[in-house]
Amino acid sequence: MKPSKVSRRAVLKVLVATAPGTVASMALPGCSSDEDRAETARDFFTDPERRALGALANIIVPSEPGAPGAAELGATAYIERLLTAFDVDPPALFADGPFSGRQPLPDGKGGGDALPPNDFLRFRPLDRVTEKAWRIRLYGSKAVDGGTLNEGLVAPVVGLRNLFKEGLRAAVAEAKAPIETLSPEGLHDVFAGLDSELQKAFVELVPQAVWGAPEYGGNPGGAGWKLVHFEGDSQPLGYSLFDEGAGVYHERPEFPMSTKDPAPDPAPLDDGTRAVMAQVVVFTNGKVFP
């Protein structure tokens, strides 16, 4: 089968389709729970750097007609809040739980409508090992007491704060025009000129921003979830509801557990997505059937 050129969004569809549970189970860093945290985060980048960050994030998850890109889905806020996580106490890294308040509590009658409080707005204190690991990741090994103990075996860690700040500062300074105004070709050239570690950081963090829980700064109103037709967190209500009076379970009709989903396929595979999947199958010594 001859390989064909496919869009980046087709690749994203395959990644989401072939990684069930990834979005729902992420323990993502970088959340802001109130206005003070958000104000702290907005102090890290300059406005030109912030606009450049959003434009470059769109390289990873591009916007298309009817579909927002990473910048619209909060990638800039998410990354900036992550980089300033230790500016607040406890650090804004791991949201608490168990519930987000988006789904109601079961009422014991096969339904429910009372929403619990949003526990995701609280942050968990870090143990000393986790705190040191995250400080090294954000600030770099040389900036953390004891962070250089393994440098005889591994290379020094460049902190994400310096990686993004210095990389964006240089990109803004070297660009012939504001980065967010460049043509798609010019924007790709800027991204290609970034340090390889900064490119990897974009690839890692932008999907987290787009498809993580909204409390972490990205995915406003669940817009990223809507992009991939993910309904969001389901607890505490769940999908199979127990009726204590009748002693039976009731299924939510919109999300049945014992029968197929009654709704039509919201995103049937297009030719580009099928082509990517076929290439993966062939590459792994599989067979593509007509």
N, C-alpha and C positions, 0 to 999 in steps of 0.2 A: 504494500500500500504506500503510495507516494505521500510524504509529509506535506502538509499545507500550512500556510501562514494563518495564525489565529490571533484574536484580540486578547489584550491583557484581561479584560473582563471574563472572557471564556475560561482563561486559566483560573481566575478566582472562583468561578462557578465549580470547576472541578475540585479545587482545594476544599471548598466548603462541603461539597457533596460527598467527598471521600474521607472526611474527617468528622464523623458523627460525634456529637457531644463536646467537641473542642471549644466552641464558643461558650456553651453553658457551663463548662467546668473550669474555665480559666480563673486562676487566682491572680488578678492583675493589679499592678502597682499604680500609684499616681493619682489617687482620688482626692477631691476637695469636698469638704462637707459643709462649708459655710462661706460667707462673703469674705471673712478675713483670710481664709486659706486661698481663695481665688485671687484676692488682691496681692497676696504674697507671691503667688505664681506669676502674675502679670508683670512683676518687676525684673524678671530674669533676662528676657530678650528685649531688644529695641523694636520699635514698630517695623522698620525695614526687615530686620531679621525674622520677625514673626510672620510677616507676609511671605518672605522667601520660604520659610519653613512650610507654610500651608501649600504653596505652589509646588514645592518638591515632594511633599506628601502625596500630592495628586498623581505623581509618577507611579506610586505603588497602587493606589486605588483611584483610578481616573473618574472624572465626571463624564457623563454622557447624557443625551437628551432624556429627561425623565428620571435620571439616576444621579444622586449627588456623589461627589468625590470626597476624598479624605479630608480636605480642608473644610468642606461644609459639614462633615460628620465629626468635627471636634478634634482632629489629630493634633492641632497646634496646642490647644488647651491641655489635652491629655499629656503630651510630652513635656510641656512647660511645668505642669504640676508635679510630674514625676521628678524632674530635675531639681525641684525645690521642696521635695518631700520632707527633708529634715529641718525646714524652716518653721515647722509647727511641732507641737508635742501633744499626743504621740505622733510619730512620723506618719504622714499620709501615704502609707504603702499598702496596708492590708485592711480592707473594710471588714467590719464585724458582721454578724448574722444572728439568727439564721434566715430572716425573711426581709425582703425589700419593700413590702407593702404594696406591691403591684397585684398580688393575688389575695383573695379573701381567705379567712379561716373557715374550715368546714364546720357546718352547724349541726352535724349528726343526723340530719334529715335528708341527706343526699344532695346538699347544696351549700350555699354560704354567700354572705355579702358583706360581712364585717371585716374591714381591712386592718391588719396588725400595723404597728408602727414600722417605719423604715429603719431597720437595724444596720443597713449598709452605710448610713451616715456617720456611724461611729468608726473609730480606727482602733486596731488592736496594738497594745504595746509590744515591742520587739524584745526577744531574748537577746543576750549579749552576742551570741554567735551570728544570729540573723542580722542584727544591727551592724556589726562589723562588716559582714559580707556586702550588705547594701551600701554602706559608706564607701567601701572600696569600689564597688561598681559605679557609684555616682561621682565620687571625688577623685578616684584613682588611688593606686596602692601607695604612692609616695606621700600622699596627703593624709594618710590614716596611720595612727600609731599602731605599729605591729603589722602594717599592711605589706611590708616588703620581705617578710620572713621566707617566702617561697621563691624569691626572685633568682636564686641560684638554679632553680629547676624550671621556672616558667618566666616568660617575659613580663616586664612591668605592666600593670593594668592602667590604661588611660581611661580616666573617668568619663562617663557620659556627659557630664556638665561641660568639661573642656572640649570634648569631641564635637558636640553640637555648637557650642558658643564660638569656638575658634573656626570651625568649618563654615558656619553660616556667615560669620563676620568676613572671612576671606572671600566667600562666594559673592556676597553683596558688593564688596569692594572691587572685585575683578570683573563683575558683569558690566556690559556696556549700557545696560538699561535696567530699571527695576526688574528683578527676577520674575515677579508675578505678571509682568507685561510681555515677557518673551514668547515667541512662537513655540509650538510644541517641540520643534526640532532644537531650538535654542535652549529650552528647558531641559531636554534630555542631555544636551551637551554639558550643561552645568552639573547635572546629576552625575554624569560620567566622570567629571573632573573632581568630584568629591573624594576624600580619603576613603579607601575601601572599607575601613571599619565604620565610618559614618554611614556609608551606603548600607552596610549590614544592619546598623542600628535602625535606619529607616524601615528596612524590610521587616525587622522584628517588631518594632513599636507601633507602626501605623495600623496593621491589622488589629492589634490589641485595642487601640483607640476606637477604631470603627466598629468592632464587634464585641467589646467588653460591656459590662453593665454601665448604664448611664451615670451612675454615681462616681465613676472614675474619671469623668471629665469629657469623654467622647461619647459617640452614639447618642446624641441628644434626642430625648423622647423615644428612644428605641428605633431611630431612623435607620441605623445600620442593620439592625435585625430585620426590619421590613425589606431592606435591599436583598437579603438572602432568604426571605420568607420564614424567618425563625420567630416563633411566637413569644419568646422571652422566658424568664424563669417561671416555673409552674407551681412552686410551693408557697404556702402550705396547703392550698386547695388540692393540688394534684389533678389527676385525670380520672381516677376510680373512686367514687364517693360513697361512703358507707352510710346507709340508712339504719340507724339504731332501732327504730320502731319495727321496721319490716325485717331487719336482720339480713339485708341484701345490699349488694353494691350497685350503684347506678353509674353509668358512663356519661361523660359529658358529650352531648351529641356532636359538637363541633370537633371533638378530639376523641373518637372512639378507640377503645383498646382491643376489642375482639373482632372488629370488622375493618375494612379498608376505609381510608379517609374519604368522606363523601364529597369533598371539594375537588374541583378540577385541578390538574397539575398547574401550579402557578408559574412555573418556569420550565417548560419542556425543553429538552436538550436541542440546541441549534447545531448547525453543521460544524461550526467552529469548536464547540465543546466536544462534540462527538469525535472530531479529528484529534483533539488533544488526548482524549481517553484512548483512542485507537493507537496513537503513538506510544502511550504508556504501556499498553498491553503488548504491543510488538516488542518494545524495548525490554520488557521483562519475560520475553520468550513465550508470550501467550499467542492466541489465535483470534483474529477478528472474523466473525461470521457475517455473511451477507444479511 
